[in-house]
Amino acid sequence: VGQQMTAVAVGIQVYAITQSSFMVGLVGLFQLVPLIGFGLYGGMLSDVHDRRKLGLIAAIGLMSCSIVLVAQAAAGLGSVALLYVVVAVQSAFFAVGNPARSSIIPRLVSPDLLPAANALGMLAWSVGFTLGPLLGGLVIAASGGVTAAYAVDVIAFTSTVYAMWRLRPIKPEGTTVTRAGWAAVKDGITFLKGKKNLQMSFYVDIAAMVFGMPRALFPAIAVGLFPTDPRMAATAVGLLSAAPALGAAVSSIFSGWLGHVRKQGVAIVLAILAWGLTIAVFGLVASLALACLMLALAGAADNISAVFRSTILQAATPDEYRGRLQGIFTVVVAGGPRLGDVESGTVAALFGETFSVVSGGVLCIVTTLALVAAVPTFLKYDAKHPVP
Protein backbone atom coordinates (compact mmCIF):
# COMPACT_ATOMS: atom_id res chain seq x y z
CA VAL A 1 0.00 0.00 0.00
CA GLY A 2 2.73 2.44 0.98
CA GLN A 3 4.84 1.76 -2.09
CA GLN A 4 1.90 2.41 -4.40
CA MET A 5 1.14 5.66 -2.61
CA THR A 6 4.75 6.58 -3.29
CA ALA A 7 4.49 5.56 -6.96
CA VAL A 8 1.49 7.86 -7.43
CA ALA A 9 3.20 10.66 -5.54
CA VAL A 10 6.38 10.43 -7.65
CA GLY A 11 4.38 10.62 -10.89
CA ILE A 12 2.37 13.60 -9.65
CA GLN A 13 5.48 15.37 -8.34
CA VAL A 14 7.44 14.90 -11.57
CA TYR A 15 4.48 16.10 -13.66
CA ALA A 16 3.94 19.09 -11.36
CA ILE A 17 7.58 20.12 -11.80
CA THR A 18 7.88 19.49 -15.56
CA GLN A 19 4.32 19.41 -17.00
CA SER A 20 5.59 16.63 -19.27
CA SER A 21 4.34 13.04 -19.76
CA PHE A 22 7.72 12.28 -21.32
CA MET A 23 9.50 13.23 -18.08
CA VAL A 24 7.06 11.07 -16.10
CA GLY A 25 7.80 8.23 -18.50
CA LEU A 26 11.53 8.63 -17.81
CA VAL A 27 10.87 7.52 -14.24
CA GLY A 28 10.41 4.06 -15.75
CA LEU A 29 13.74 4.27 -17.57
CA PHE A 30 15.64 5.16 -14.40
CA GLN A 31 13.97 2.22 -12.67
CA LEU A 32 14.69 -0.15 -15.53
CA VAL A 33 18.50 0.02 -15.70
CA PRO A 34 19.21 -1.07 -12.09
CA LEU A 35 16.29 -3.48 -12.29
CA ILE A 36 17.98 -5.47 -15.05
CA GLY A 37 21.41 -5.69 -13.44
CA PHE A 38 20.34 -6.20 -9.85
CA GLY A 39 17.43 -8.44 -10.84
CA LEU A 40 19.71 -10.93 -12.56
CA TYR A 41 22.40 -10.71 -9.85
CA GLY A 42 19.85 -10.79 -7.05
CA GLY A 43 18.36 -13.96 -8.48
CA MET A 44 21.80 -15.57 -8.30
CA LEU A 45 22.15 -14.46 -4.66
CA SER A 46 18.86 -16.24 -3.88
CA ASP A 47 20.35 -19.51 -5.12
CA VAL A 48 23.41 -19.08 -2.87
CA HIS A 49 22.27 -17.32 0.33
CA ASP A 50 19.41 -17.38 2.83
CA ARG A 51 16.41 -16.03 0.91
CA ARG A 52 14.78 -14.66 4.04
CA LYS A 53 17.87 -12.57 4.86
CA LEU A 54 17.99 -11.13 1.34
CA GLY A 55 14.31 -10.17 1.58
CA LEU A 56 14.91 -8.46 4.91
CA ILE A 57 17.88 -6.44 3.62
CA ALA A 58 15.86 -5.34 0.59
CA ALA A 59 12.92 -4.25 2.77
CA ILE A 60 15.19 -2.11 4.96
CA GLY A 61 16.77 -0.56 1.86
CA LEU A 62 13.37 0.30 0.35
CA MET A 63 12.28 1.85 3.64
CA SER A 64 15.41 4.03 3.64
CA CYS A 65 14.58 5.29 0.13
CA SER A 66 11.12 6.28 1.30
CA ILE A 67 12.68 8.28 4.14
CA VAL A 68 14.73 10.21 1.57
CA LEU A 69 11.57 10.95 -0.43
CA VAL A 70 9.90 12.36 2.68
CA ALA A 71 12.92 14.58 3.36
CA GLN A 72 13.14 16.00 -0.19
CA ALA A 73 9.42 16.72 -0.32
CA ALA A 74 9.39 18.38 3.12
CA ALA A 75 12.36 20.52 2.10
CA GLY A 76 10.63 21.55 -1.14
CA LEU A 77 13.67 20.77 -3.26
CA GLY A 78 11.68 20.23 -6.46
CA SER A 79 14.55 18.27 -8.04
CA VAL A 80 13.54 15.82 -10.75
CA ALA A 81 17.12 14.53 -10.86
CA LEU A 82 16.97 13.55 -7.18
CA LEU A 83 13.66 11.77 -7.72
CA TYR A 84 15.19 9.81 -10.60
CA VAL A 85 18.13 8.76 -8.40
CA VAL A 86 15.90 7.64 -5.53
CA VAL A 87 13.60 5.55 -7.75
CA ALA A 88 16.69 3.97 -9.33
CA VAL A 89 18.00 2.89 -5.91
CA GLN A 90 14.51 1.69 -4.97
CA SER A 91 14.45 -0.41 -8.10
CA ALA A 92 17.79 -2.01 -7.20
CA PHE A 93 16.58 -3.07 -3.75
CA PHE A 94 13.31 -4.36 -5.20
CA ALA A 95 15.23 -6.37 -7.81
CA VAL A 96 17.28 -8.11 -5.09
CA GLY A 97 14.36 -8.78 -2.75
CA ASN A 98 11.68 -9.93 -5.16
CA PRO A 99 13.43 -13.09 -6.48
CA ALA A 100 14.14 -14.12 -2.89
CA ARG A 101 10.51 -13.74 -1.83
CA SER A 102 9.12 -15.41 -4.95
CA SER A 103 11.46 -18.41 -4.76
CA ILE A 104 10.32 -19.05 -1.19
CA ILE A 105 6.73 -19.89 -2.26
CA PRO A 106 7.34 -23.34 -3.84
CA ARG A 107 9.24 -24.31 -0.66
CA LEU A 108 6.10 -23.72 1.41
CA VAL A 109 3.37 -25.39 -0.68
CA SER A 110 3.07 -28.47 -2.90
CA PRO A 111 3.01 -28.12 -6.71
CA ASP A 112 -0.75 -28.73 -6.94
CA LEU A 113 -1.36 -25.77 -4.63
CA LEU A 114 0.89 -23.34 -6.54
CA PRO A 115 -1.98 -21.78 -8.59
CA ALA A 116 -3.93 -21.16 -5.38
CA ALA A 117 -0.86 -19.82 -3.57
CA ASN A 118 -0.02 -17.50 -6.44
CA ALA A 119 -3.64 -16.34 -6.64
CA LEU A 120 -3.52 -15.54 -2.92
CA GLY A 121 -0.25 -13.69 -3.42
CA MET A 122 -1.74 -11.75 -6.32
CA LEU A 123 -4.75 -10.91 -4.14
CA ALA A 124 -2.46 -9.37 -1.54
CA TRP A 125 -0.61 -7.53 -4.30
CA SER A 126 -3.90 -6.34 -5.80
CA VAL A 127 -5.17 -5.00 -2.48
CA GLY A 128 -1.97 -2.98 -2.14
CA PHE A 129 -2.18 -1.73 -5.71
CA THR A 130 -5.85 -0.82 -5.18
CA LEU A 131 -5.71 0.89 -1.81
CA GLY A 132 -2.28 2.45 -2.36
CA PRO A 133 -3.09 4.65 -5.38
CA LEU A 134 -6.53 5.51 -3.98
CA LEU A 135 -5.14 6.56 -0.62
CA GLY A 136 -2.21 8.28 -2.31
CA GLY A 137 -4.49 10.37 -4.49
CA LEU A 138 -6.79 11.21 -1.58
CA VAL A 139 -3.94 12.07 0.81
CA ILE A 140 -2.25 14.28 -1.80
CA ALA A 141 -5.55 15.99 -2.61
CA ALA A 142 -6.38 16.54 1.07
CA SER A 143 -2.91 17.73 2.13
CA GLY A 144 -2.13 19.68 -1.02
CA GLY A 145 1.26 18.01 -1.41
CA VAL A 146 3.10 14.70 -1.66
CA THR A 147 4.97 14.75 1.68
CA ALA A 148 2.22 13.00 3.64
CA ALA A 149 1.96 10.20 1.05
CA TYR A 150 5.69 9.51 1.31
CA ALA A 151 5.46 9.57 5.13
CA VAL A 152 2.72 6.92 5.16
CA ASP A 153 5.00 4.70 3.08
CA VAL A 154 7.75 4.94 5.71
CA ILE A 155 5.34 4.00 8.50
CA ALA A 156 3.88 1.13 6.48
CA PHE A 157 7.32 -0.32 5.85
CA THR A 158 7.74 -1.12 9.54
CA SER A 159 5.24 -3.99 9.13
CA THR A 160 7.06 -5.27 6.03
CA VAL A 161 10.41 -5.34 7.83
CA TYR A 162 8.80 -7.06 10.84
CA ALA A 163 7.18 -9.72 8.65
CA MET A 164 10.48 -10.57 6.92
CA TRP A 165 12.24 -10.65 10.30
CA ARG A 166 9.78 -13.27 11.64
CA LEU A 167 10.31 -15.72 8.76
CA ARG A 168 12.52 -18.73 9.44
CA PRO A 169 15.79 -19.02 7.46
CA ILE A 170 15.16 -20.48 4.00
CA LYS A 171 18.37 -21.55 2.29
CA PRO A 172 18.50 -23.03 -1.23
CA GLU A 173 18.29 -26.80 -1.52
CA GLY A 174 19.29 -29.29 -4.18
CA THR A 175 22.49 -28.98 -6.20
CA THR A 176 24.85 -26.42 -4.70
CA VAL A 177 25.77 -23.55 -7.00
CA THR A 178 29.41 -24.22 -7.88
CA ARG A 179 30.07 -20.86 -9.51
CA ALA A 180 29.20 -17.52 -7.94
CA GLY A 181 28.84 -14.00 -9.30
CA TRP A 182 28.04 -13.32 -12.93
CA ALA A 183 29.18 -16.81 -13.94
CA ALA A 184 26.24 -18.22 -11.96
CA VAL A 185 23.96 -15.63 -13.56
CA LYS A 186 25.13 -16.85 -16.95
CA ASP A 187 24.36 -20.43 -15.90
CA GLY A 188 20.79 -19.39 -15.12
CA ILE A 189 20.40 -17.74 -18.51
CA THR A 190 21.94 -20.80 -20.19
CA PHE A 191 19.36 -22.99 -18.44
CA LEU A 192 16.68 -21.10 -20.37
CA LYS A 193 18.14 -22.17 -23.72
CA GLY A 194 15.62 -24.38 -25.46
CA LYS A 195 13.04 -23.95 -22.69
CA LYS A 196 10.35 -22.59 -25.01
CA ASN A 197 7.50 -22.58 -22.51
CA LEU A 198 9.44 -20.52 -19.98
CA GLN A 199 10.68 -18.21 -22.71
CA MET A 200 7.18 -17.66 -24.07
CA SER A 201 5.85 -16.83 -20.61
CA PHE A 202 8.39 -14.01 -20.60
CA TYR A 203 7.89 -12.87 -24.19
CA VAL A 204 4.11 -12.49 -24.07
CA ASP A 205 4.30 -10.50 -20.84
CA ILE A 206 6.87 -8.17 -22.37
CA ALA A 207 4.50 -7.60 -25.30
CA ALA A 208 1.65 -6.79 -22.92
CA MET A 209 3.60 -4.42 -20.68
CA VAL A 210 5.82 -2.60 -23.17
CA PHE A 211 3.00 -1.74 -25.56
CA GLY A 212 -0.07 -1.86 -23.31
CA MET A 213 1.00 -0.12 -20.10
CA PRO A 214 -0.40 3.46 -20.02
CA ARG A 215 0.26 4.42 -16.38
CA ALA A 216 2.81 7.15 -17.22
CA LEU A 217 -0.02 8.98 -18.97
CA PHE A 218 -2.39 8.99 -15.98
CA PRO A 219 -1.33 12.44 -14.68
CA ALA A 220 -1.84 14.02 -18.13
CA ILE A 221 -5.12 12.16 -18.70
CA ALA A 222 -6.38 13.26 -15.28
CA VAL A 223 -5.50 16.89 -15.96
CA GLY A 224 -7.29 16.62 -19.29
CA LEU A 225 -10.42 15.37 -17.51
CA PHE A 226 -10.26 18.05 -14.79
CA PRO A 227 -8.20 20.95 -16.20
CA THR A 228 -9.40 23.53 -13.64
CA ASP A 229 -9.49 21.36 -10.51
CA PRO A 230 -6.01 20.14 -9.43
CA ARG A 231 -7.35 18.35 -6.35
CA MET A 232 -9.85 16.37 -8.42
CA ALA A 233 -7.09 15.66 -10.94
CA ALA A 234 -4.93 14.20 -8.16
CA THR A 235 -7.86 12.06 -7.03
CA ALA A 236 -8.39 10.92 -10.62
CA VAL A 237 -4.75 9.81 -10.85
CA GLY A 238 -5.32 7.67 -7.78
CA LEU A 239 -8.50 6.17 -9.23
CA LEU A 240 -6.90 5.38 -12.59
CA SER A 241 -3.86 3.86 -10.90
CA ALA A 242 -6.00 1.76 -8.56
CA ALA A 243 -8.50 0.49 -11.15
CA PRO A 244 -6.29 -2.28 -12.68
CA ALA A 245 -5.43 -3.61 -9.24
CA LEU A 246 -9.08 -3.54 -8.18
CA GLY A 247 -9.95 -5.69 -11.18
CA ALA A 248 -7.05 -7.99 -10.30
CA ALA A 249 -8.30 -8.26 -6.71
CA VAL A 250 -11.79 -9.24 -7.83
CA SER A 251 -10.42 -11.86 -10.22
CA SER A 252 -8.24 -13.24 -7.39
CA ILE A 253 -11.21 -13.54 -5.04
CA PHE A 254 -13.02 -15.65 -7.64
CA SER A 255 -9.90 -17.54 -8.74
CA GLY A 256 -10.74 -21.00 -7.37
CA TRP A 257 -11.35 -22.32 -10.87
CA LEU A 258 -7.80 -21.47 -11.97
CA GLY A 259 -6.47 -24.54 -10.18
CA HIS A 260 -8.45 -26.77 -12.55
CA VAL A 261 -7.01 -25.26 -15.74
CA ARG A 262 -4.51 -27.62 -17.39
CA LYS A 263 -3.89 -25.70 -20.63
CA GLN A 264 -2.21 -22.79 -18.86
CA GLY A 265 -0.46 -21.56 -22.02
CA VAL A 266 -3.83 -21.07 -23.73
CA ALA A 267 -5.14 -19.24 -20.66
CA ILE A 268 -2.16 -16.87 -20.65
CA VAL A 269 -2.56 -15.99 -24.33
CA LEU A 270 -6.31 -15.33 -24.01
CA ALA A 271 -5.75 -13.19 -20.92
CA ILE A 272 -3.11 -11.04 -22.65
CA LEU A 273 -5.31 -10.57 -25.72
CA ALA A 274 -8.08 -9.39 -23.38
CA TRP A 275 -5.60 -7.00 -21.74
CA GLY A 276 -4.66 -5.42 -25.08
CA LEU A 277 -8.28 -5.04 -26.15
CA THR A 278 -9.44 -3.36 -22.93
CA ILE A 279 -6.45 -1.00 -22.92
CA ALA A 280 -7.24 0.07 -26.49
CA VAL A 281 -10.87 0.77 -25.52
CA PHE A 282 -9.67 2.69 -22.44
CA GLY A 283 -7.83 5.06 -24.74
CA LEU A 284 -11.07 5.93 -26.54
CA VAL A 285 -13.38 6.69 -23.60
CA ALA A 286 -13.88 10.22 -22.28
CA SER A 287 -15.48 9.37 -18.92
CA LEU A 288 -13.54 8.73 -15.71
CA ALA A 289 -16.00 6.00 -14.69
CA LEU A 290 -15.71 4.17 -18.02
CA ALA A 291 -11.95 4.61 -18.03
CA CYS A 292 -11.71 3.00 -14.58
CA LEU A 293 -14.00 0.16 -15.71
CA MET A 294 -11.81 -0.63 -18.71
CA LEU A 295 -8.68 -0.53 -16.58
CA ALA A 296 -10.32 -2.82 -14.02
CA LEU A 297 -11.14 -5.38 -16.73
CA ALA A 298 -7.57 -5.09 -18.00
CA GLY A 299 -6.25 -5.69 -14.49
CA ALA A 300 -8.40 -8.79 -14.10
CA ALA A 301 -7.03 -10.22 -17.34
CA ASP A 302 -3.44 -9.39 -16.39
CA ASN A 303 -3.90 -11.03 -13.00
CA ILE A 304 -4.99 -14.32 -14.58
CA SER A 305 -1.96 -14.19 -16.86
CA ALA A 306 0.34 -13.46 -13.89
CA VAL A 307 -0.98 -16.38 -11.83
CA PHE A 308 -0.36 -18.88 -14.61
CA ARG A 309 3.00 -17.42 -15.62
CA SER A 310 4.22 -17.64 -12.01
CA THR A 311 2.90 -21.18 -11.72
CA ILE A 312 4.63 -22.34 -14.89
CA LEU A 313 7.93 -20.84 -13.73
CA GLN A 314 7.74 -22.36 -10.25
CA ALA A 315 6.50 -25.79 -11.33
CA ALA A 316 8.84 -26.30 -14.29
CA THR A 317 12.07 -24.97 -12.74
CA PRO A 318 14.33 -27.01 -10.37
CA ASP A 319 14.87 -25.37 -6.95
CA GLU A 320 18.58 -24.79 -7.56
CA TYR A 321 17.67 -22.52 -10.50
CA ARG A 322 14.55 -20.90 -9.06
CA GLY A 323 16.31 -17.85 -7.64
CA ARG A 324 18.02 -17.03 -10.92
CA LEU A 325 14.88 -17.69 -12.97
CA GLN A 326 12.87 -15.57 -10.54
CA GLY A 327 15.50 -12.86 -11.09
CA ILE A 328 14.86 -13.01 -14.82
CA PHE A 329 11.12 -13.09 -14.09
CA THR A 330 11.52 -9.95 -11.95
CA VAL A 331 13.36 -8.17 -14.75
CA VAL A 332 10.58 -9.07 -17.18
CA VAL A 333 7.59 -8.42 -14.90
CA ALA A 334 8.89 -5.21 -13.36
CA GLY A 335 11.03 -4.08 -16.29
CA GLY A 336 8.29 -4.44 -18.91
CA PRO A 337 6.04 -1.79 -17.32
CA ARG A 338 9.04 0.56 -16.98
CA LEU A 339 9.77 0.19 -20.69
CA GLY A 340 6.05 0.71 -21.20
CA ASP A 341 6.29 3.99 -19.30
CA VAL A 342 9.05 5.17 -21.63
CA GLU A 343 7.24 3.94 -24.75
CA SER A 344 3.87 5.47 -23.84
CA GLY A 345 5.42 8.74 -22.67
CA THR A 346 7.49 9.08 -25.84
CA VAL A 347 4.59 8.28 -28.18
CA ALA A 348 2.33 10.66 -26.22
CA ALA A 349 4.90 13.44 -26.58
CA LEU A 350 4.89 12.93 -30.35
CA PHE A 351 1.25 12.10 -31.11
CA GLY A 352 -0.80 12.69 -27.96
CA GLU A 353 -2.06 10.56 -25.07
CA THR A 354 -5.04 9.03 -26.93
CA PHE A 355 -2.96 7.74 -29.84
CA SER A 356 -0.35 6.38 -27.41
CA VAL A 357 -2.88 4.32 -25.43
CA VAL A 358 -4.88 2.97 -28.38
CA SER A 359 -1.86 2.09 -30.52
CA GLY A 360 -0.26 0.37 -27.54
CA GLY A 361 -3.27 -1.89 -27.00
CA VAL A 362 -3.39 -2.81 -30.68
CA LEU A 363 0.36 -3.53 -30.83
CA CYS A 364 0.01 -5.76 -27.76
CA ILE A 365 -2.58 -7.90 -29.56
CA VAL A 366 -0.63 -8.07 -32.83
CA THR A 367 2.67 -8.94 -31.12
CA THR A 368 1.09 -11.65 -28.97
CA LEU A 369 -0.51 -13.32 -31.98
CA ALA A 370 2.81 -13.20 -33.82
CA LEU A 371 4.60 -14.85 -30.88
CA VAL A 372 2.01 -17.64 -30.70
CA ALA A 373 2.37 -18.21 -34.45
CA ALA A 374 6.13 -18.51 -33.99
CA VAL A 375 5.91 -20.89 -30.98
CA PRO A 376 2.56 -22.74 -31.26
CA THR A 377 3.68 -25.47 -28.82
CA PHE A 378 3.12 -23.01 -25.95
CA LEU A 379 -0.62 -23.60 -26.40
CA LYS A 380 -0.05 -27.29 -25.57
CA TYR A 381 1.52 -26.68 -22.14
CA ASP A 382 -0.08 -29.11 -19.67
CA ALA A 383 -0.06 -28.28 -15.93
CA LYS A 384 -0.14 -32.00 -15.09
CA HIS A 385 3.12 -32.53 -16.95
CA PRO A 386 5.11 -29.26 -16.55
CA VAL A 387 7.79 -28.94 -19.21
CA PRO A 388 10.03 -25.86 -19.13
Disulfide bonds with the S-S distance in Angstrom:
none
